[in-house]
Amino acid sequence: MTQSTSAYVHIPFCEHICYYCDFNKVFLEGQPVDEYIEALLKEAKLALLEHPVEKMETLYVGGGTPTSLNAAQLERLLSGLREILPYQNGEFTVEANPGDLTADKLAVMKNFGVNRLSMGVQTFDDRLLKKIGRKHTAQDVYDTIRLLEEKDFQNVTIDLIYALPGQTLESFRDTVTRALALDLPHYALYSLILENQTMFMNWVRRGKMQLPEQELEAQMYAETIDAMEKAGRKQYEISNFAKPGFESQHNLVYWNNQNYFGLGAGASGYLDNRRYKNRGPIQHYLKALKEERLPLLEEEFLSQAEQIEEEMFLGLRKIVGVNKAEFEARFGQSLSAVYGQVIQQLKTRGLITETDSRVALTREGLFRGNDVFAEFLLNKEN
């Protein structure tokens, strides 16, 4: 029995589809939402039978848009999860869109122990919001934050995206200033990544859209780090900033390469060195659970070499980096025995720093994370 783990729960429904999003999602209208919730709760039961755990440290309900569910559906989902999963009182996050939250939905969340909200804001520039396919406005963000304050939700984080098509440095600076003026405990800022099978990728391929130059993207990132530091939000991961004590415990499960269940259509999980992914199309997902079986699409058992690579890719995303003693305890060999030469080369290039207890990215390394991670592939010469 695994002593502790976490769970990611996927709600694939959206009231609209953003142009940059490649997550597993469908338009809400006409979907079998109630049936999906019951199937998801059945999956949770089956998953725990197959892989019993003593306790769950964190729960994270993401999507899609979990808050596109109505209050009654949200209540069924959250009450079922609390009944089935061995979660007591860690961090319980629900993703939300500005404008989707209502007093009755927040009351349901409070009632079932949701203690953290993650809101997709992306930018405070209304023109850009329209351009990227978001349906909310900057005013919706302010209205939602006011509602959260009224209902005493204090642990709130917002996501912002930079290097958006047509985004100027001036627009970006305004967004960061307005975000920090909300005085929230946590912020996540990601550069736009073009994903396959998104509207954005199609437009770029057809020459209908241009993204900012890399130099501008790097400047936006540099200014983010400085602005967050100045505002007392400490960078603890490549894209995440928090007041001390408000770091995302669920995301740290990923970066610490720990166990978590993935529940819901298209969700991924990691249990005992096995990575797996669920079927994505909702009818395929429902069909498996009607037949009383887990909706498994694919699974991969990681060799020790693959586990070590992932430990480095994920761990180096954290500003504190990879702990040498924990690495040795986990893999039975020292970090320097596996990667001594690589670490030395990266130190020489100014991309990594090393102490007696850990290795971590330098500031320059933060800007070139993917280059650094590639060096930790054990079989990269093959």
N, C-alpha and C positions, 0 to 999 in steps of 0.2 A: 504494500500500500504506500503510495506517495504521501509524504506527510503534509505538504502544503503546495498549493498551486494557485492559479488565477483563471478567470474565464473572460473571453471576448464573445459577445453576443451580437449577431448581425441582423439588423432590420433593413431589408433591401428596398423599402418603399420611399419614393420621393414624390413631391407634388409637381416637380419640374426637374429637368436634367441639365446640370451645368455643363458648359461646353468643354471643360478641361478634365472632367471626372471619368476615371475608368474603373471605379469600384463596382461591385455587383449591385445593380439597382434597377428598378422598374418604376414606371408611372403608377402612382397609388390607385388611380381610378379603375374600378372593375377588377381589382385583384382580390384573391381570397385571403384577406388579412386575418380574419378570425381563425380560419383553418391553419394558416401559417403559424400563428402564435401557439396553437395547440400542438402542432407538429414539432415546433422548436422545444417546447417543454418536454415532449416525449423524447426528443433527442437527448436532452439534458439527463433524463433518467437512464436511458440506454448507455450513454457515455460513462456515467458514474458506475453503472453495473460492470462495464468492461474495464474501467480504470478507476477503482475506488480511491478517494482521497479523504484525508482526515479533516482538512480545512481549506478554505479559499481566502487568500489574503486580499485580493482585489476583484472587482467586477467592473466590466466596461461594456456599456450598450452603445454600439455605433451603427453606422449605416453608409449609404442610405440616410434616411432622416427618421430617427426614432420618434421625434416629436410630431411627425406627421400622423401618428396613431392618435385616435381620440382618447379622452380620459378613461373611458371604460376599457378600451383595449390595452392601454398602458397599465391600468390596474391589474388586468388579468395576467399580463406579461410579468410585471414586477412581483406580484404576489406569488405567482408560480415559481419564479426563479428563487425567491426567498424560501419557499417551502422545500424545493428540491435540492438546491445547492448548499453545501456546508459552509456558507459565508456567514460570519457573525457581525463583525463591525470594523472592517478595514475601509479602504477607499472604494466608493461606489459612484462611478461616473456615467452620465448619460449625455450623448451628443445632442445638440439642439441647433435649430436655425433661428436667427432673429425674426420675430414676427410669428413664429409657430407656438411660442409658449403662452399659456393662459393660466389664470389663477387656479383653475380646477386641475390642470395637469401638474402644476407645481405642488399642489396639495397632495396629489397621489404620490409623487416622487418623495416628498418629505415623509409621508406615512410609511413608505417601504425602505427608508434608510438611504436614499440617494443623497450623497453629501458633496458631490462635485459636478459641475456642469461645464461642458466644453462646447463653445459656440463658434460656428464657422462664419466669420465676419469678412475675411479676405481683403477688403479695402474699404475706406470711408469715402471714396470717390464714386458718387452715384453714376457718373458717366461710364466709369470702368466696370462697375457692378453690372450694368446693363450689357456691356460688351462681352463679359465672361459668362453671361447667362444666369446670373443670380436674380432672384425675384425680390429680395429685400432692398431697403434703402438705408442710408446712414441713420436716418431718423428712427427706423425700426430698431436699430441697435440700441440707441439711447432709451427708447421706450421699454425695451426688454430688460435692459440693465436696471432701470428704475423699478420695474416689476420684481426683479430678483432681489433688489435691496428691500423692498416692501415685505417680501416673503422670507427675508433673512437667509438668503443663499449667499454665503460669503466666499466659498471656494469656487471661483469662476475663472475659466481660462478662455481666451479667444485665439483663434487661428487667423493669421494674415498670410497673404501670398504676395511676393514681390517678383519683379521682372515680368509683369503682365504686359500683354500687347498694348503698345501705346502709352505705357506708364512712364511719366517723367520723374526725374529726381525730386522735383518740387511736390508733385502729387504724392509720391512715396513718403517724403518727409512729413507732409501734412497728416497722412494716415498714422504714422508712428506717434506723432505728437498727440493726435486725438485719442489714439489707443491708450497711451500712457496717462492721459488726463483722466481716464476712467478709474485709475488707481487700482487695477485688479492685481491679484497675487501671482498670476501666471500668464505668460504669453508664449505662443509658438509661431515662428515665422519661417515659412518655407519658400524657396524659389520655385517658380513654375516649372514643372517637368512635363514635357510633351509626351503623352502616353498614346500608344496605338489605339485605334478604334475610338478616338474622341473627335469631336467636331474640330477642335483646335488643330490636331495633327493633320486632318484632311485639308484644312484651310492653308496651313503652312506648306504642305506638299504641292498645293495648287497655286502657290504664290499669292494667296489672297490676304495673308496676314504676316506681319513681321514682329519678331520679339526683340526686346532691347539687346544691345551688344553685351558681350561678356564683361567688358570693363565696367559698364554701368551696373550690371548685376552684382559684381564684386564690390563696387562702391556702396550699393544699397545694403549689402550684408555687413560691410565694415561699419557703416553708420548705425545699423541696427545694434550691433554689439556694443558700440560706444554709448548709444542712447539708453539702452537697457541697463548698462552698468551704472551710468550716471543716475538713473531713476531707482537704483537699489534692487534691480531684478538681476540676480546672478545667473550667468550662463552656466548651465550644468550639463548641457548636451548640445550638439552642433546647432540645432534649431530651436532649443527650448530655454526659457528664462523664467526664473521664479524668485519670489521672496523666500528667504531661508525657511524651510519647513513646509513649503507648498509645492515641492517637486512632484511630478506625476508618478505615483507609486506603481501604477499599472504599466506605464511605459518603461519604467525602470526594470520591470520583469522581462520585457523584451531585450533591453540593452544589456541586462545581466545574464542573458541567455538561459532563463529559467523556464519552468514548465507552465503551460497554460492550455486550457481547452479552447477550441474554436467552435462555437455553436451557431447554427443558422446557415442559410443558403450561401455558398461561396466562401464561408469562413475557413480560416486556416488555424491549425493548432500545433503545439509542440509538446509531446509527452514522452519522457524516457528515451530521448535521442531519436524519436520518430516524428518527422514532420508530415502533416497530412492536410488535405484540402477537401472540403465538402463540394458536392454538386452545386452548380450555380443556378441554372434555370429552376424557377420555383416549382414547376410541375414535376421535374425530375427529383427534386428535394422531397416534395410531398409524397411522391410515389414510394420512395424507399421507406419512409417512416410509416406509411400505411401498411407496408409489408413487415413492419416491426424490425427493420434493420437500419443501421447507421447509414447516412447518405454519403458514404465515402466515395470520392472521385479518384484520388491518388494518394499514395503515401510513400515516404522514403525513409529508410533507416540509415542514419548518418554514421559513417566510419569515424574512428577517433580523429583521423586527419581532418575530416570535414567539420567535426565538432570544434577542433582547435581553430580552424580558419574562422568559423562563425564567432567564436569567443573573441577573436581579434577584431573582426569587422564591426561587431555590435559593441564590444567594450570600448573601443577607441572612439566611438561616437560620444561617449561621456567625457566631460572635461577632465574628470579625475583619471580617466584612462583605465588600463587593465592592471589589476592588483597581482603582483608576482606570487605571493604566498597562496592566494586563492587559485591561481592558475595551476600551481604545482600540486595543490591538494586535489584538484579536480582531475588532472591528467597524469599525475605520477611522474612528471618530468618538469624540469625548470624551464622558464620562459627563455632564458639565454641558451639553453641546450637546443631548443627548437629553432629559435629565431635570432640568435646572437649576432650573426653576420648582417641580417636584414636590418636589425635595430641600429647597428653601428653605421650602416650606409645612410639610413634615414636621418640619424642624428647629424651626420656630416652635411647632409643637404638642408639641415635646419627645419625638418618637418616633424621631428619627434623629440621629446625630451625624456630623460630617464633619471629616476632616483633609485635608492636602494630598494624601495618598496613597490614602484610602479613605473609603467611607461604611458605616455600620453601625447596627444597632438600638441604641437606648438601653435601659436596664432597663425603662422603661415600654413601649417598643416591643416588647420580648419578649412582654409579656402581650397585646399587640394586633397580633400578627404578621399575621393575615389582613387586618386593616384597612389595614395598611401596604402589604402586597403588592398589594392592589386598586388602590392609587394608581399603581402602575407599569404598569398596562394601558395600552398606547399608544392604543387605540381605545375607551377606556371611555365616552367621551361619545356614541358612536354607538349 
